């Protein structure tokens, strides 16, 4: 199969029909059919069959698709790189981050970096802890900004900074809050729990067990910024990471660090086989400075 065969096969497989593939590729249906038939002749087996008027991928097509999708993705990245060069953007940084850092810290770092290096392109994604290794292995991103380093042997990392868990609440609900709040001071108040939210949630859960504190959980949220939005809506108190809290803070809300504190580190994670280049190194330094603000 040549690249044209791969492009057409990928389009038909993902779009589900020749007509939809033709629209996606901006070519005629006969052209798609002709290329697909030629690919099947070269392969020696059918890629699609018509069943009750619908085009259905064969088992052979399913077996090929992952490799085809990988090649198609690489072609897409090559096209994007060539476009960047043509536009004067010879460099592209592909960064994935946790949603909490994507609310404030990462955009601020990107803004500061582009002010110094306006010719650099960025491709930004949000990612959850459970998906970060997959994103790196599948080359969907080059660097993941995370609160923990996966145990995969092929991973490398560097520490960029630190944050801590903070209580977040409507000021009117606790107008005379001390500089730091203990978990015990949240007893009896409606609590939006985040104990299922990655490593910080697990750390919070462990601290509650250690201190033998049981809170009045009214809503469970696996996402910190959703928990912050629930506080803003008047549902109750919550505990989130300091980056989410700062990005979500409004005049009617307050945040307080915990006593004793629950801290965590921020890491840049990448594949050992694809070490950080000079441009990415420069951006990570800018991000580290931003995290200290």
N, C-alpha and C positions, 0 to 999 in steps of 0.2 A: 504494500500500500504506500502511495506517495502522500504528500501533505494534503493535496486536494481531496483524495479519498478519505483521509482521516477527518478533515474539516466537515465534509458532507455526512459521513457516518455519525460523527459527534452531533451534528445539528439534527439529524433525523431521530437519533436515539433520545436526545434530551427534549426535543419538541413534540415527539410522538406521531408525526405525520410528515409526508413529503411536502405538502402545501405549507405547513408551518415552518419547516426547515427552509424552504425556498424564500419565505418572507424574512426569516432571520438572516439569511445570507444575501438577501436582495438580488436573487437570480430567479430564473423561470423554473417551474416545476419539471418540465422535460429535461432541463439541464441537471437538476438534482437526481432524477431517475436514471439518467444516462451514466453519471459518475458512480452512483451506487451500484448499478448493474455491472459496470466495469470492475469495481472493487471486488464484487462477489465472484466474478469470473477469475480474477487473479488469485483469490483466496481458495477457491474451489468449494465453497459452501455458502449457503444463504445467510444473510445477516438479519433479514426481516421476512415475516410471513403475514399474509392477509388472513385474518380470522374474523368472520362476521362483519366484514367491511372495515375492520380496523387493522392497522399495521402493528404487528407484535414482534418484538426482538426475539431472536432465537437464543438458545443456550450458548451457542458459539459467540454471538454478539455480546451477551452478558460477560463472557469470559474475557473478551477483548477490551471491554469498555474502560476499565480502570487504567490500563496502559495508554489507551487512546486519549482519555481525559488528561492524563499527565502530559502527554506530548502536546495536546491542544493548549494546555495551560502554559507550557514553556513557549509555544509559538506566540501566545498572547503577550507574555512578558517580553519577548523579543520585539514584538511590534511596539509595545509601550515604550521600551527603551529607545528604539529608533525614533519614535515620536518625540521623546524627551530631548534627544540629541538635536533633532531638527529644530525644536523650539528653544534650543540653547540650554536645556536642562540635561546636562550630561550625567547627573547623579540623582539617584532615587533612593530614599530611605523607606523601608517597609517596616513599620512598627505596629505591634499589637499590644494592647494594654487592658488591664482590668477596667470595667465600667467606672469604678470609683475614681480612678486616676484620669479617666477620659473626660470627666466632668470639668476639671479645672487645671490640674497640674500639667498634664500633657499639652493641652491647647496653649497654655501660657508659655511653656518651653518652646513649642513650635514657633509661636509668634516672635519670641526673643531671638531664636536661631535664624529665622528668615530675615529678620531685620539686619542681621550681620552677613548672611549668605543668601541673598534673594534668588539665586539661580538654582537652588536645590528643590527637588520635588519630594513630596511625602505621600505615602499610601498608608493610611491609618485604619486600624481595625480594633474592635473590642473583642475580648476573649475571656472565657471563664477558666478557672483553675483546671478543670477536668479536661479542657480542650487544648491547652497550651502546647503540650508535647506533640500532639497530632498536627497542629498548625505548623510547628517547626519542621517536623519530619517530612511533611508533604509540601514544604517550601512555599506555603501560603504567606509566610512572613519571615523576616530575618532576625528580629529581636522581639522578645516578649517582656514587657515590664510587669513584674509580678511581686506578690508578697511572700512567695515561697519558691524554693528551688526544687524542681522535680528530681526524683532519685534516679532517673534514667542515666546510664553510664555515659551516653554520648553528649550530655549537656554540660555546658560551661556557664559561669555566671560571674557577676560582679555586684557588689553592694553599692547602691546609689544614695541611700538615705534612710530615714526612719519616720515612722508615724506612731500614733497611739490611738487607742479606742476612747471615745468620748460619749458622754450622755448628751442626748439632744431632746429638747422639750420646748413647749411654748412658754415664754417668759411669764405670762400671767398664771400659769399653773404652778410655778415655783419662783415667786418674785424675789425672794431673799436667798437664792441658792449660794452656797459657799463656793470658794475658788475651785475646790475639787469635791466630787460627789462619790460617796461609797455606794456599793451595791445595796447595802442595807438600807440606805436612805430612799431607795426606790421601791421598797416593800409597800404593798397596799395601793400602788398606783397602776393604772392600766398600762401594760408594757407590750411593746411590739418587739417580739424576739427575733434575733438574727443569728441564733446559735448554729444554724445549718449553713451559714454563709462562709464557706472556705476556712482557711487556717485561723483567721481572727475569730470567727464564730466558734470554732473548736476551743480556742484559748479562753473565750468568754465563758463557754460552758464549763470548762475545767475550773475556772476561778469561782464560778457559782457553786460548784460541787465542793471545792476546797473550803469556802467560807460558809457552806451550808445555807445558802440564800435561795429561796424560792420566790419568784416574782409572779405577779398576776398577769399571765400572758393572754392577751386578747386577740392578737393577730401574729402569725408567723410569716416572715418575709425572708426569702433566700437572697434578695438583692438589697444592698444598702441604700441605694437612692430611692427605691420604692418605700423602704422603711422611713426615710427622711420625709418623703411626700406624705406618708400617713401621719407623721407628727404634725406637719404643716396643716393637714386637714382636721386636726383636733382629735385624732384617735387615741393618742397617749404618748408615753415616753419611749425612747429607744436608745440603743447603744450602737454606734456605727464607727467606722474609721474616720480619722481626723480630716482626710482629704474630701470624703463625701460630705462631711459636716460643713466644712468651709465653703464648698461649692454650692451647697443647698441652703446656706444661711440667709434668712430674711429678717427684717427689723423686728418681727414679732416672735422670733425664735432665739433660743440661747443654747450654748454648748458649754459643757464642763468636762475636763479630763477626769479620769477615775482615780480613786484613792483606795487601795494602792493602784498604780498605773499598770495598764496592759499595753506594752509596746510591741512593735513589729518592724521588720526591715523591709525596704523596697529594693528589688534586685532587677538587673537586666539579665535575661536568660537567652542563650543562643546555642547553636550546635558547635561542638568542638571542631568539626570539620569545616565550619564556616566562621572563622574568628571575626571579631569586630574590626572594620577598616578605619582609616583615619577620619573619614567624614562622620561615620557613626560614633566614633570615639568623641569627636568634638560635640556632637549632639547630646550624647549621654552626660558629658560634663555640664552642658547647659541645663539638662533636666535635673541633675543632682543639685545645681545651684537653686533651681526653682523650688525643689522639694524643701529646701531650707527656709524659704520665705514664710 
